[in-house]
Amino acid sequence: MTEPSHMVDGHGLHADDPNPQRKFWYTADDLVYLGYKLDALEDLFGKTTPGPDGLVGWTVSAVWKVEEEVIAPAYELITSSFIDSAAAENAVFRVQSESSAN
């Protein structure tokens, strides 16, 4: 399998950054900009690590791996299994209610 272009090319969020390594690194602010919740980042992608020029965050390839292997398949399963988002939310509610009762 060849590497996806966004791993080879990096991301385009900071096209004007003079550091060529910047495009291969996501900070928490970058991921929040992309729609992730700040308080979910470490649960999804693990602890932050030091990057180039003092950046702290995650490599593009690490984020892509989680998106490819966890997030996208889970999303596809949910959207193909429920008639709408309310039905999916009800399933999560039932599981959480049962778990908290035990």
Steps between C-alpha positions, in 0.01 A plus 500: 500500500634842413491780748201732471587836349424689819766298682755559224401861440396591853213736567440844356392682815820704526609540139685822583713344776868509400573172681446219248435254785200699629267340245568157651390602848161574660467707815192496721391828339528342154281206598243725669492704179427174314203436729632287785412580861803616697424276797481191274839530329712297740232230524503472121865555412693438822730733688653790315864481400758766419530594135708734287570855615341445840165380367311256719240268358471199268647403166272508197564127451396417860175696465432345161551148639239556773261658250547210257494211746259622768297810418402433138399135555300591812327783315417274206362232733283752682364665187422165337342348811255764620217681326616835638726662759226489766484120475879480538487733800231281657724193467785684671263621771377142565855371533606786727189462716558126539869551578431759767235275659757224559 
